Amino acid sequence: MVIIEVMIRIREIIDPELRQRIISALADRRGVSAAAIPDWFELDDLDYVDLLNDLKEQEYEDESERDWRM
């Protein structure tokens, strides 16, 4: 059985807004500043998906706090 792990480097994320959100979320998880996360930092595919899911949950929480009547 061959297991192939996919690694994603921060610098390979094309969308600059998403890249910054991933860096911020990763820094929060590690308890460091965003400046401490280098561009060459690698995430395996499971960590990347976990970060994306966390960002999506945070986005839904932010939208539920808004009052759409205003």
SEMARRO-846482 format. One record per residue (C-alpha): residue in one letter; residue number from 1; x, y, z. Coordinates in Angstrom, 1 decimal. Example, Ala and Ser with C-alpha at 12.3 -4.5 7.8 and 13.67 -1.06 7.14 Angstrom:
residues 2
REC   type   seq     east    north       up
REC      A     1     12.3     -4.5      7.8
REC      S     2     13.7     -1.1      7.1
end
This chain:
residues 70
REC   type   seq     east    north       up
REC      M     1      0.0      0.0      0.0
REC      V     2      1.3      3.4     -1.0
REC      I     3      0.2      6.5      0.9
REC      I     4      0.8      9.8     -0.9
REC      E     5      0.6     12.9      1.3
REC      V     6     -0.2     16.1     -0.5
REC      M     7      1.6     19.1      1.0
REC      I     8      0.4     22.7      0.3
REC      R     9      2.9     25.5      0.7
REC      I    10      1.5     28.9      1.8
REC      R    11      3.1     30.6     -1.2
REC      E    12      1.2     28.2     -3.5
REC      I    13     -2.2     29.7     -2.5
REC      I    14     -3.0     32.0     -5.4
REC      D    15     -5.8     34.1     -3.8
REC      P    16     -4.0     36.8     -1.6
REC      E    17     -7.1     37.2      0.6
REC      L    18     -7.3     33.4      1.3
REC      R    19     -3.6     33.2      1.8
REC      Q    20     -3.8     36.0      4.5
REC      R    21     -6.8     34.3      6.2
REC      I    22     -4.9     31.0      6.2
REC      I    23     -1.8     32.6      7.7
REC      S    24     -3.9     34.4     10.4
REC      A    25     -5.8     31.2     11.3
REC      L    26     -2.6     29.2     11.4
REC      A    27     -0.9     31.8     13.6
REC      D    28     -3.9     31.8     16.0
REC      R    29     -3.7     28.0     16.3
REC      R    30      0.0     28.1     17.0
REC      G    31     -0.1     31.1     19.3
REC      V    32      2.3     33.2     17.3
REC      S    33      2.1     36.3     15.2
REC      A    34      1.3     36.1     11.5
REC      A    35      4.7     37.4     10.7
REC      A    36      6.2     34.2     12.2
REC      I    37      4.6     32.0      9.5
REC      P    38      6.9     31.8      6.5
REC      D    39      5.8     31.6      2.9
REC      W    40      7.5     28.2      2.6
REC      F    41      5.4     26.7      5.4
REC      E    42      3.8     23.5      4.4
REC      L    43      0.4     22.1      5.4
REC      D    44     -0.7     18.6      4.7
REC      D    45     -4.0     18.3      3.0
REC      L    46     -5.9     17.4      6.2
REC      D    47     -4.6     20.5      8.1
REC      Y    48     -5.4     22.7      5.1
REC      V    49     -9.0     21.3      5.0
REC      D    50     -9.3     21.8      8.8
REC      L    51     -8.2     25.4      8.4
REC      L    52    -10.7     26.0      5.6
REC      N    53    -13.5     24.5      7.6
REC      D    54    -12.6     26.7     10.6
REC      L    55    -12.7     29.8      8.3
REC      K    56    -16.0     28.7      6.8
REC      E    57    -17.5     28.2     10.3
REC      Q    58    -16.2     31.6     11.4
REC      E    59    -17.7     33.2      8.3
REC      Y    60    -21.2     31.7      9.1
REC      E    61    -20.9     32.9     12.7
REC      D    62    -20.1     36.4     11.5
REC      E    63    -23.1     36.4      9.1
REC      S    64    -25.5     35.2     11.8
REC      E    65    -24.5     38.1     14.1
REC      R    66    -25.5     40.7     11.5
REC      D    67    -29.0     42.1     11.6
REC      W    68    -30.3     41.8      7.9
REC      R    69    -33.1     44.2      8.6
REC      M    70    -30.7     47.1      8.7
end
